[in-house]
């Protein structure tokens, strides 16, 4: 399977930024880690792909978290990206599913329902800023376009897609193009018209197109030039050390109860599905260590 990566470009005299991504492996990882139903895979995959695209804007210790909350069967989808193309995410209800829509496609909108999209940007200082917009359609790509237009006031076109079959994820990817200062007012209309003629993003990936080739199609007549490429992967920040700190934070009473239990204590990371197991003896050691620190 081809490697996942993003390609970024400037076009129209450096007044338009275009980003494209191949995210097939990323979505495969998410589906396997969370045992997602086909429609949840499509929905989560689109959100992860959108996060990967937005992650190209990050630097330093910045990060972006996307949260989709709706009244549909899945209830919620979350994705997080940090610099370096490290993306993770999870659905609240991985096995939720709905029938195909009348066009025979995954009914992502029906799975998500009505709700809102929350975008949290955490800056180098550690301070987060969250902006929320109502879902435009629940199809994820439309919702990200709506977010850029209404929350950031940046005319943008977004396309994200996941193609899956009985054997699993076949292809996933997407693109994002938005105007920069100095862009002509009619440029967004030109981009929208060009994008409307393009195949679905996942179809372009399935057909063997690279992110650079997708940029060339999106930026047709705008002379795009690729400025850099970067890898994309499913990666989580959880670790046994972090989970240990969480357990200690439960307090002596809770730790004592876990230490006296007959079975292991299992902690599962929501983001990546990784399981961490602690034997009662290990919990007892944590309890003793925490009590010794408190008595010092």
N, C-alpha and C positions, 0 to 999 in steps of 0.2 A: 504494500500500500504506500502511495506517495507521501512524502513528509508534509506535515502541516506548516504553513508559514503565512505571514502577511507581507504585502508589498505596498509601499506608499509612493505617491506621485504628486507632482504639481502640474497644473495645466492652465490653459488660457492665460498665458503671461504670468504665471504664478498667482493667479487670482482664484484658483479652484484647487482644493485638495481632494484626491481620490485614493481610497484604500480598498484593497481586496484581500480576501483570505481564503485559503483552503483549510477547512476545519474538520475533515472527515474523521481522523484519528481521535480528535478531541471529543467528538460526539460519541464515537464508539466506546471510548473510555467511560464517559458519563453513563451511557446506557448499561454497560456491564457492571459498573460500580453500584448503581442504584436499582438495577433490575427493572428498568422502566418499560411500561407498555409502549406499543408503537406510537400512539399519538402523543404521549408524554415525551418520548424520545424526540419527536419532531418539534414539540414546543420548547423543551429545554435546550435542544440543539440550536434552535434559532436564537435563543437568548444568549447562549454561550458564544455563538458566532458573533452576535452584536457586541458582546463584551470584548471579544478578541479585536474587533475593529476599533472600538473606542480605546482599547489599551495602547494603541499606537500613539496616542496623544500624551501618555504619561511619562514622567521622568522622576528621578530620585526615589523617594519612598512613597510617592503618591499611589493611590489605588481608587478603583471605581467599583461600586456594588450596584447591581441592577436587581430590583425586586418587582415582580409582577404579582399583584393580589387581585383575585377575582372571585366571583360567586359560582364559577363552574366547578366541575368535579375535582380538578387538580388543586384548587384553592390557592396555591402559590408556587412561584418559581423564583429561584435566586441564582445569581451569577456574580462572580467577583474576579477582577483582573488586576494584576500588579505589573510593573515594568518587566520587560523580558518575555512577554507573551505567556505568562503563567496564569492560567485560567482554571477556575473550579466552579461548581454549581450543583444544585440539587432541587428536586421537586418536593413539595409537602406530601403529595400522595402519588408515589411512583407508579402504582398499578392502576390508577384511574384510567378510564378509556371511554371513548364515545364512538359511534359509527362514523364511517366516511361521510363526507359532505356530498351534496347532489352531484358534484363534478368528479366524484370518485377519489378525492384527495383527503389527506388528514384534516379533520375538523378541529384545528387548533383553536379557532375562535370559540367554538362550542365547548371545548375542554376548559378554556380559561374563563369564559363568561364576561360579565361586566365588572369593571373595577378600575384599578389605577396602576400606573408605572411610577416607581420611586427610584431616582438616581442619586446615589450618595457619592460625592467626590471627597476623598480624604487627602489633604495636602501634606507637604513635607513637615509642616508644623504639627501634624497630628490632628488638626481641627477638621471635622467633617462638615460638609454642606450638602443638605438634601433638598431636592426639588421633586415635586410630584405633579403628574398630569393625569387626567382621566384616560383610560384606554381608548384609542381611536377605533380599533376593531377587534383587538385580542389576537391578531395575527402576528404580533411581535415586530415585524419589519415596519408596518404602518405605525405602530405605537412609538417606535424609536424615531421615525420621521416626525411624528407629531410632537415628541418631546423636544427635539432640536428646534423646531419652528416656534413652539410656544413658550418653552422654558428658557432656551438660550438665544432665541431670536436669530437663529442661523438657518437660512434656507438650505435644506438637505434632502437628498434622496438616499434611501436605504433599501437594500435587498438582501434577505437572508433566507436560506432554505436548507432542508434536509430531505434526502431521497432515501427511502428504506423499502425493503422487501421482506419476504418470509425469512431470509437468512440473516437479516439485520440491516445495519446502516450501509448504504451503498456509496453515498456521496453527500458532502455538506460543505457549504461555503457561503460567501456573500460579498457585498461591496457597500461602500459608503462614499458619497461625494457631497461636499458642501462648499459654499462660497466663502472666500476670504475677503478682507478689506480690499477695495478697488475693483471688485468684480462688476461686470455690467449687469444691469437689472434683468436683461432678457436671458442671461446665462442659465439660470435655474430652469426656465421653461425649456431651453434647449436640452438640458440634461434630462429633464422629465420625459421629453419626447423621445430621446435616444433610448433611455432605460425601458420605456414602454414597448419598444420593438425587440428588446433582448429576450433570449430564452430565460427560463427560471435559473437562478444562481446555481442550484444543485445540479441542474441539467448541464450547465456549462462545465462544472467540475467533473461530472460523470463523463462528459465528452472529451476529457483530457486537457481542458484549458487550464493554464497556470494563472495565478493571481495577476501576473504582469499582462497576460493576454486579456484577462477580464477588464483590467484598467484601460487597455487600448480600446476595448469595445465601449465601455462606459464613457470614456473621454473622446470618442470619435469626433473629429473636426475641431478638437480643443488642444491638439498637440501635447498630450501628456508625456512627462518624462519621469521615470522611476527614480526616486531619490535614495531609497534604502529598502532592504528586506529584513525580516526578523522571524525567528522560529516561534511556533505556538505549541503549547502542550497543556494537558491537564495536570495541574500541580497544586498540592495543598500545603498549607503551612502548619498542619497539625503534627504533633510528635508525642512520644511517650512522656517526655519531660513536661510538655504543656499540660497533658492530661493529668499528670501527677500533681501539678500546681492546682488544677481545678479540684481534684479530690481533697487536697489539704484545705482548700477554701471551704469545704463543706462543714468543717468544725469538728471538734473532738467527739461530740455525741454521735454524729452520723458515722464518723470513721470507726468508732468503737462497735457500732452495730454491724458494719460491714466486716470488721475483723473477726467478729464472732459468728458470722454466717458460715454455713457449710460449703457453699458454692463460691466460685470465683466471681469477682465483680467485673462486669464487662461494660466498657464505655465505647460508644460508636460515634465517630465524627460525622455530623450531619452533612458536611460539605463533600467529603470524599468516600464515606462508607467504611473507612478503616476502623477495625476493631482492636481495642486494647484491653487485655485481660490482666487482672491483678489477683493473685492468690490471697486468701485471708492473712497469711503470714506477712505478705508484702504490705497489706493495709495496716497491719499491726506495727510494722516498722515505720510507716509514715506517721501513724498516730504518736509513737514514741518520739520521733524526731521533732514533730510539731510541738509537742509538750515541752521538750527540752529547750527549744528555741524560746518558747513563751516564758520559761522560768529563768532565762539568762538576764 
